Amino acid sequence: MTEVVRFVSKSELERDRLIREARANYERVFPSTDQASTPPVPKK
């Protein structure tokens, strides 16, 4: 079998990185409802 190697340009890698970073920032500002619905763990 032959393997197919896909070329990924630097601009596409940068775009993907920026999207991941933006999603992480969004999650910090607007946490998903799953995280908000769990009760906080009390500190000992």
VOLUMDREN-158848 format. One record per residue: residue number from 1; x, y, z of N, C-alpha, C in turn. Coordinates in Angstrom, 2 decimals, decimal comma. Layout:
BEGIN
+-----+---------+---------+---------+---------+---------+---------+---------+---------+---------+
: num :     n_u :     n_v :     n_w :    ca_u :    ca_v :    ca_w :     c_u :     c_v :     c_w :
+-----+---------+---------+---------+---------+---------+---------+---------+---------+---------+
: NUM :       X :       Y :       Z :       X :       Y :       Z :       X :       Y :       Z :
...
+-----+---------+---------+---------+---------+---------+---------+---------+---------+---------+
***
This chain:
BEGIN
+-----+---------+---------+---------+---------+---------+---------+---------+---------+---------+
: num :     n_u :     n_v :     n_w :    ca_u :    ca_v :    ca_w :     c_u :     c_v :     c_w :
+-----+---------+---------+---------+---------+---------+---------+---------+---------+---------+
:   1 :    0,83 :   -1,19 :    0,00 :    0,00 :    0,00 :    0,00 :    0,88 :    1,25 :    0,00 :
:   2 :    0,38 :    2,26 :   -0,62 :    1,12 :    3,52 :   -0,64 :    0,50 :    4,50 :    0,34 :
:   3 :    1,33 :    5,34 :    0,90 :    0,85 :    6,36 :    1,82 :    0,73 :    7,68 :    1,08 :
:   4 :   -0,30 :    8,43 :    1,40 :   -0,50 :    9,73 :    0,81 :   -0,07 :   10,77 :    1,84 :
:   5 :    0,86 :   11,63 :    1,46 :    1,33 :   12,68 :    2,33 :    0,72 :   13,98 :    1,84 :
:   6 :    0,00 :   14,66 :    2,74 :   -0,68 :   15,90 :    2,36 :    0,20 :   17,09 :    2,74 :
:   7 :    0,42 :   17,99 :    1,81 :    1,17 :   19,20 :    2,06 :    0,28 :   20,21 :    2,78 :
:   8 :    0,77 :   20,77 :    3,88 :    0,03 :   21,78 :    4,63 :    0,88 :   23,04 :    4,63 :
:   9 :    0,32 :   24,10 :    4,09 :    1,07 :   25,35 :    4,00 :    1,20 :   26,01 :    5,37 :
:  10 :    2,18 :   26,90 :    5,49 :    2,38 :   27,62 :    6,74 :    1,15 :   28,45 :    7,09 :
:  11 :    0,52 :   29,05 :    6,09 :   -0,65 :   29,88 :    6,37 :   -1,80 :   29,04 :    6,92 :
:  12 :   -1,94 :   27,82 :    6,42 :   -3,01 :   26,95 :    6,92 :   -2,71 :   26,50 :    8,35 :
:  13 :   -1,45 :   26,22 :    8,65 :   -1,08 :   25,85 :   10,01 :   -1,33 :   27,02 :   10,97 :
:  14 :   -0,98 :   28,23 :   10,53 :   -1,19 :   29,42 :   11,35 :   -2,68 :   29,67 :   11,57 :
:  15 :   -3,47 :   29,48 :   10,54 :   -4,93 :   29,66 :   10,65 :   -5,50 :   28,68 :   11,67 :
:  16 :   -5,09 :   27,42 :   11,60 :   -5,57 :   26,41 :   12,55 :   -5,15 :   26,75 :   13,98 :
:  17 :   -3,93 :   27,25 :   14,15 :   -3,45 :   27,63 :   15,47 :   -4,26 :   28,78 :   16,04 :
:  18 :   -4,54 :   29,77 :   15,20 :   -5,32 :   30,92 :   15,65 :   -6,75 :   30,53 :   16,02 :
:  19 :   -7,32 :   29,61 :   15,26 :   -8,68 :   29,13 :   15,57 :   -8,69 :   28,41 :   16,91 :
:  20 :   -7,70 :   27,55 :   17,15 :   -7,62 :   26,85 :   18,44 :   -7,46 :   27,83 :   19,59 :
:  21 :   -6,61 :   28,83 :   19,39 :   -6,38 :   29,83 :   20,43 :   -7,65 :   30,64 :   20,69 :
:  22 :   -8,36 :   31,01 :   19,65 :   -9,60 :   31,78 :   19,81 :  -10,66 :   30,94 :   20,53 :
:  23 :  -10,77 :   29,67 :   20,21 :  -11,74 :   28,81 :   20,89 :  -11,40 :   28,65 :   22,36 :
:  24 :  -10,11 :   28,54 :   22,68 :   -9,70 :   28,43 :   24,08 :  -10,03 :   29,71 :   24,83 :
:  25 :   -9,79 :   30,86 :   24,21 :  -10,12 :   32,14 :   24,84 :  -11,62 :   32,25 :   25,05 :
:  26 :  -12,40 :   31,84 :   24,08 :  -13,86 :   31,90 :   24,19 :  -14,34 :   31,02 :   25,34 :
:  27 :  -13,76 :   29,83 :   25,48 :  -14,14 :   28,92 :   26,56 :  -13,80 :   29,51 :   27,92 :
:  28 :  -12,71 :   30,28 :   28,00 :  -12,36 :   30,92 :   29,27 :  -13,38 :   31,99 :   29,65 :
:  29 :  -13,84 :   32,74 :   28,66 :  -14,79 :   33,82 :   28,91 :  -16,21 :   33,27 :   29,08 :
:  30 :  -16,59 :   32,34 :   28,23 :  -17,93 :   31,76 :   28,26 :  -17,80 :   30,25 :   28,46 :
:  31 :  -17,64 :   29,79 :   29,70 :  -17,47 :   28,34 :   29,91 :  -18,71 :   27,58 :   29,46 :
:  32 :  -18,49 :   26,37 :   29,01 :  -19,61 :   25,55 :   28,53 :  -20,54 :   25,23 :   29,69 :
:  33 :  -21,78 :   24,93 :   29,38 :  -22,79 :   24,67 :   30,41 :  -22,45 :   23,43 :   31,22 :
:  34 :  -21,72 :   22,49 :   30,63 :  -21,34 :   21,28 :   31,35 :  -20,47 :   21,62 :   32,56 :
:  35 :  -19,52 :   22,52 :   32,36 :  -18,64 :   22,91 :   33,45 :  -19,37 :   23,76 :   34,48 :
:  36 :  -20,28 :   24,60 :   34,03 :  -21,01 :   25,50 :   34,94 :  -22,02 :   24,73 :   35,77 :
:  37 :  -22,53 :   23,60 :   35,29 :  -23,56 :   22,87 :   36,01 :  -22,98 :   21,98 :   37,10 :
:  38 :  -21,68 :   21,71 :   37,07 :  -21,09 :   20,87 :   38,10 :  -20,82 :   21,72 :   39,33 :
:  39 :  -21,14 :   21,19 :   40,52 :  -20,90 :   21,97 :   41,74 :  -19,40 :   22,12 :   41,99 :
:  40 :  -18,98 :   23,25 :   42,57 :  -17,57 :   23,45 :   42,83 :  -17,09 :   22,49 :   43,92 :
:  41 :  -15,84 :   22,10 :   43,83 :  -15,24 :   21,20 :   44,81 :  -14,78 :   22,04 :   45,99 :
:  42 :  -15,26 :   21,72 :   47,19 :  -14,85 :   22,51 :   48,36 :  -13,37 :   22,30 :   48,68 :
:  43 :  -12,71 :   23,38 :   49,08 :  -11,29 :   23,29 :   49,46 :  -11,20 :   22,82 :   50,91 :
:  44 :  -10,17 :   22,06 :   51,18 :   -9,99 :   21,53 :   52,55 :   -9,12 :   22,42 :   53,37 :
+-----+---------+---------+---------+---------+---------+---------+---------+---------+---------+
***
